[in-house]
Amino acid sequence: MRAIRGRITLFLTVLIFVAGNTLFAANVSVDVQKSISLFQPDDVLPQRLWCGYKDVVEYTKRIGAALTQSFQAAGELQPTNGAVMVVVKPQYQAKFWLMSSEYPVPERICDDFRGRFSGIRPPVVQAGPVAFAAFFTINGGGKPLVTEANPVPLPPDWEKAAKKLPRPIRFPEDILAVVWPDEPGASQSALTVPDGFELQMLDVTGGSILKPKGWFYAFSRDAHNLVWTITKEDPHPDGYRIGLRVQLVPEASKSVKKSPQAIAEEIMAAIRKSAKVLNECAPEKAGVFTSACLETKETIATAGKIGEYHVLHKTSWSNEKDMVSITTFGTPYEEWNRYQDIYCQMKNSILIGKDLAKEAQGSGRAQPVGACPGS
């Protein structure tokens, strides 16, 4: 088990600071620590938390408050250190495991916390689970739950699963496949639909995108391009001020006699020449596709008026698939901050897919569950 834990330690790379909770009842004091540990590597978390960590921070605050209330209501307790392991999956599924360094967490506390946990809305995650642990101390604490030899406290059923799995272990995915397997037929490609959004199927490809409710959808095509737009305003007849445009070039090399990478690089070079670059992200490979982005300030004429716009351009290409996609999201320059959260949910559309509407049915249904050692 030591070798497994040594490997797991490599994934403890992210700390999120949240407000601590310290409450006192007649016979119990509870201190929820000010940080949590996330267990996926840094290159995986952005693919699952499209809008960053802020929703996880808020979720953790509420979990800390619920933990405090459950232990406060329990009456007299012996000192201990503890942790709650939380896993959030797509489609608002969440599960917890409670652990203590000195004694099994009493069933009455676990039951009380389970009820409170079920009322906490999980954050939106996509394309796989997000796992983290929040730590707490009861009445000053007991022996450490986390040590050099035990950097990641595993619930008992996680320990059992880990001992039986072949090495190396992908943590936590391989263990979760045993202790909390996905339901038969579940697909990680189905998008979780956040509040205020709806799933928009894309013409021709059967792909999907998250569209803000009330926004407009349009599709067009020519001999070489497929173009989808999601806009806040009706784009006809004068164009739009706020929206997302996705252009897909299948069989790209046949269309322009260049490789997809060369096409993408020429597009980004042209943008650099014509706009003020505010920020950029280096090319990053994900599967057979590579993506790069440019954030710019541009002067654009829309509806007969010229204005300053904040625009984010993302190009993705695959020489193997012979495809290029160009995603462009823009707003008037002074309105960018109002729409960043909308963009972060829309940016990772699934351009090509099948039966995703069926897979996405049930989005928004929370399925929170939890366990204590011995329960």
C-alpha positions in Angstrom: 0.0 0.0 0.0 2.9 2.3 0.6 3.8 2.2 -3.1 0.3 3.2 -4.0 0.2 6.1 -1.6 3.6 7.3 -2.9 2.1 7.4 -6.4 -1.0 9.2 -5.1 1.1 11.9 -3.5 2.1 13.1 -7.0 -1.5 14.2 -7.6 -1.8 16.4 -4.5 -1.0 19.5 -6.5 -3.9 21.9 -5.9 -5.0 23.6 -2.7 -8.1 25.7 -2.6 -8.5 28.0 0.4 -12.0 28.4 1.8 -13.5 29.9 4.9 -12.9 27.7 8.0 -15.8 26.8 10.3 -15.3 26.6 14.1 -18.4 26.1 16.2 -18.9 25.0 19.8 -21.7 23.1 21.4 -21.9 22.2 25.0 -19.6 19.2 24.6 -18.2 19.4 21.1 -16.0 21.8 19.1 -15.6 21.4 15.3 -12.9 23.0 13.2 -13.1 22.5 9.4 -9.7 23.3 7.9 -9.2 26.2 5.4 -8.0 24.1 2.5 -9.0 21.1 0.5 -6.9 18.7 -1.6 -7.9 17.8 -5.1 -6.6 14.5 -6.4 -6.5 14.8 -10.2 -3.4 16.1 -12.0 -3.3 19.8 -13.1 -3.8 18.8 -16.8 -7.0 16.9 -16.1 -8.8 19.3 -13.8 -9.4 22.1 -16.4 -11.0 19.5 -18.7 -13.5 18.6 -16.0 -14.0 22.0 -14.3 -14.6 24.2 -17.4 -15.2 27.3 -15.3 -12.4 26.8 -12.8 -12.5 26.2 -9.1 -14.9 28.8 -7.9 -17.9 26.5 -7.9 -15.9 23.9 -6.0 -14.9 26.5 -3.4 -18.5 27.4 -2.8 -19.5 23.8 -2.7 -16.8 23.0 -0.1 -17.9 25.9 2.1 -21.4 24.5 2.2 -20.1 21.0 2.9 -18.0 22.4 5.8 -21.0 24.1 7.2 -23.0 20.9 7.0 -20.3 18.9 8.7 -20.0 21.4 11.5 -23.8 21.2 12.1 -23.9 17.4 12.0 -21.1 17.1 14.6 -22.4 19.9 16.7 -25.7 18.1 17.0 -24.1 14.8 18.0 -23.5 15.6 21.7 -20.3 14.6 23.5 -17.5 13.2 21.3 -14.0 12.1 21.9 -11.2 14.1 20.2 -10.3 13.1 16.6 -9.0 14.2 13.3 -11.2 13.4 10.3 -11.8 13.9 6.6 -14.7 13.8 4.2 -13.8 12.4 0.8 -16.1 13.8 -1.9 -16.5 12.7 -5.5 -18.6 14.7 -8.0 -19.5 13.1 -11.4 -21.2 14.6 -14.4 -25.0 15.0 -14.3 -24.8 16.4 -10.7 -24.0 13.1 -9.1 -22.1 13.3 -5.8 -21.0 10.9 -3.0 -19.1 11.2 0.2 -17.1 9.0 2.6 -16.5 10.1 6.2 -13.4 9.1 8.0 -12.0 9.5 11.5 -8.5 8.8 12.9 -9.6 7.6 16.3 -13.0 5.7 15.9 -15.6 5.0 13.3 -17.9 8.0 12.7 -21.1 7.3 14.6 -24.0 6.2 12.4 -26.2 9.0 13.8 -23.7 11.6 12.6 -23.3 10.0 9.2 -27.1 9.8 8.8 -27.5 13.5 9.8 -24.7 14.6 7.4 -26.1 12.5 4.6 -29.4 14.4 4.8 -27.6 17.7 4.8 -25.3 16.7 2.0 -28.3 15.7 -0.2 -29.5 19.3 -0.1 -26.2 20.8 -1.4 -26.2 21.3 -5.2 -22.9 19.8 -6.7 -20.9 21.9 -9.1 -20.9 21.2 -12.8 -18.2 18.8 -13.9 -17.7 17.4 -17.4 -16.0 14.4 -18.9 -15.2 12.5 -15.7 -15.2 12.7 -11.9 -13.6 15.3 -9.6 -12.4 14.0 -6.2 -11.3 16.0 -3.2 -10.9 15.7 0.6 -11.8 18.3 3.2 -10.3 17.8 6.7 -11.7 18.6 10.1 -10.8 18.4 13.8 -13.1 17.4 16.7 -12.4 18.7 20.2 -8.8 19.5 19.5 -8.0 16.4 17.5 -6.3 13.1 18.1 -3.7 11.2 16.2 -3.0 12.6 12.7 -5.1 11.3 9.8 -2.5 12.4 7.3 1.2 11.4 7.8 4.2 11.0 5.5 3.5 7.3 5.3 -0.2 8.0 4.7 -0.5 11.2 2.6 -4.0 10.3 1.3 -6.4 8.9 3.8 -8.5 6.3 2.0 -11.9 5.1 3.2 -11.9 1.3 4.0 -13.7 0.2 0.8 -11.2 2.3 -1.2 -8.3 0.6 0.6 -9.8 -2.9 -0.2 -10.2 -1.9 -3.8 -6.7 -0.5 -4.1 -5.1 -3.7 -2.8 -6.8 -5.8 -5.5 -6.1 -3.6 -8.5 -3.2 -4.2 -10.8 -0.4 -1.6 -10.7 -0.1 1.2 -11.7 -3.3 2.6 -10.4 -5.0 5.7 -11.9 -6.2 7.5 -8.9 -9.0 7.9 -8.3 -10.6 6.6 -11.5 -9.6 2.9 -11.1 -10.8 2.8 -7.5 -14.0 4.5 -8.3 -14.7 1.9 -11.0 -14.9 -0.6 -8.1 -16.5 1.4 -5.2 -18.8 3.7 -7.3 -19.1 2.3 -10.9 -20.9 4.2 -13.6 -24.4 3.0 -14.4 -24.6 0.7 -17.4 -24.8 2.7 -20.6 -23.6 5.9 -19.0 -21.3 8.0 -21.3 -18.7 10.4 -20.2 -19.2 12.3 -23.5 -22.7 13.5 -22.5 -22.7 17.1 -21.4 -23.9 18.1 -18.0 -26.4 20.9 -18.5 -26.0 23.8 -16.0 -28.8 25.9 -14.7 -29.8 28.5 -17.3 -28.6 26.4 -20.2 -30.1 23.9 -22.6 -28.5 21.3 -24.9 -28.4 22.4 -28.5 -27.8 19.7 -31.0 -25.6 20.7 -34.0 -26.9 20.2 -37.5 -25.2 17.6 -39.7 -22.6 16.3 -37.2 -25.0 15.2 -34.4 -22.7 17.1 -32.0 -23.9 19.3 -29.2 -23.2 22.6 -27.4 -24.5 24.3 -24.3 -26.7 27.2 -25.3 -27.9 29.8 -22.8 -31.7 29.7 -22.6 -33.2 32.4 -24.8 -30.2 32.7 -27.1 -30.4 32.1 -30.8 -29.0 29.2 -32.8 -28.2 29.3 -36.5 -26.4 26.9 -38.9 -25.0 27.4 -42.4 -22.7 25.5 -44.7 -20.9 25.8 -48.0 -18.7 23.4 -50.0 -15.9 23.4 -47.4 -17.2 24.7 -44.1 -19.9 24.0 -41.5 -20.7 27.0 -39.3 -22.8 27.2 -36.1 -23.6 30.3 -34.2 -25.1 30.8 -30.7 -25.9 34.5 -30.2 -27.6 36.6 -27.5 -29.3 38.8 -30.2 -31.1 37.6 -33.2 -28.3 37.7 -35.8 -30.6 38.7 -38.7 -30.5 41.1 -40.4 -27.9 43.3 -38.6 -25.5 40.8 -37.0 -24.9 40.3 -33.3 -22.9 41.9 -30.6 -22.5 38.9 -28.2 -22.1 35.3 -29.2 -20.1 32.3 -30.2 -19.3 31.1 -33.7 -17.9 27.6 -34.5 -16.5 26.8 -37.9 -15.5 23.3 -38.8 -13.5 22.5 -41.9 -13.7 18.7 -42.6 -11.2 17.3 -45.1 -9.2 20.5 -44.6 -6.2 19.5 -46.6 -8.4 18.7 -49.6 -10.1 22.1 -49.4 -7.0 24.3 -49.3 -4.1 22.0 -50.1 -2.4 22.5 -46.7 -2.2 20.5 -43.6 -4.7 21.3 -40.8 -1.9 22.5 -38.6 -0.6 24.9 -41.3 -4.2 26.2 -41.8 -4.6 26.8 -38.0 -1.2 28.5 -37.7 -2.0 30.8 -40.6 -5.3 31.8 -39.0 -3.6 32.6 -35.7 -0.9 34.6 -37.5 -3.4 36.6 -39.3 -5.3 37.4 -36.1 -2.0 38.5 -34.4 -1.4 41.0 -37.3 -4.9 42.5 -37.2 -5.7 42.7 -33.5 -4.2 43.7 -30.2 -3.3 40.5 -28.4 -4.3 40.5 -24.7 -3.4 36.9 -23.9 -2.6 33.6 -25.5 -2.4 30.0 -24.7 0.3 27.7 -26.1 -0.7 24.7 -28.2 -2.0 21.9 -26.1 -2.6 18.4 -27.2 -5.8 16.4 -26.2 -6.2 13.1 -27.9 -5.6 13.5 -31.6 -6.4 17.2 -31.6 -4.2 20.1 -30.7 -5.6 23.5 -29.6 -4.3 27.0 -29.2 -6.0 30.3 -28.4 -5.6 34.1 -28.7 -7.5 36.7 -26.6 -7.7 40.0 -28.4 -9.1 43.5 -28.5 -10.5 44.3 -31.9 -12.3 47.1 -33.7 -15.4 45.6 -35.3 -18.4 47.0 -37.2 -21.7 45.5 -36.2 -25.2 46.7 -37.1 -23.7 49.7 -38.8 -21.7 50.8 -35.7 -18.0 50.5 -35.1 -16.9 49.5 -31.6 -14.2 47.9 -29.5 -14.7 44.2 -28.8 -13.1 41.6 -26.6 -12.7 38.4 -28.6 -11.4 34.9 -27.8 -10.2 32.8 -30.7 -9.6 29.1 -30.3 -8.2 26.9 -33.1 -8.1 23.1 -32.9 -6.6 20.8 -35.6 -5.9 17.2 -36.2 -3.7 16.1 -39.1 -4.8 12.6 -38.4 -8.5 13.4 -38.8 -7.8 16.1 -41.4 -10.0 18.6 -39.6 -9.7 22.2 -38.4 -12.2 24.1 -36.1 -12.2 27.8 -35.3 -14.2 28.9 -32.3 -14.7 32.7 -31.8 -16.5 34.3 -28.8 -16.9 38.0 -28.5 -18.6 40.8 -26.6 -18.3 44.6 -26.5 -15.1 45.2 -24.7 -16.6 46.7 -21.6 -19.1 43.8 -21.2 -16.6 40.9 -21.3 -16.6 40.2 -17.6 -20.4 39.8 -17.6 -20.2 36.9 -20.1 -17.0 35.0 -19.2 -18.9 32.4 -17.2 -21.3 31.8 -20.1 -18.3 31.3 -22.4 -16.6 28.9 -20.2 -19.6 26.6 -20.3 -20.0 26.9 -24.1 -16.3 26.7 -25.2 -15.9 22.9 -25.1 -18.7 21.9 -27.4 -18.8 18.4 -28.8 -18.6 18.9 -32.5 -19.2 15.3 -33.6 -21.3 12.9 -31.7 -24.3 10.5 -31.8 -27.4 10.1 -29.6 -26.1 12.8 -27.2 -29.6 14.1 -26.6 -30.6 10.7 -25.2 -27.5 10.5 -23.1 -28.1 14.0 -21.7 -31.7 13.2 -20.5 -31.8 13.4 -16.7 -29.3 16.3 -16.5 -29.9 18.2 -13.3 -31.1 15.3 -11.3 -28.9 15.2 -8.1 -28.1 11.7 -6.8 -26.1 12.4 -3.6 -25.2 9.5 -1.4 -22.6 8.8 1.2 -21.0 6.3 3.5 -19.2 6.1 6.9 -16.7 3.3 7.8 -18.6 0.2 8.7 -21.9 1.5 7.2 
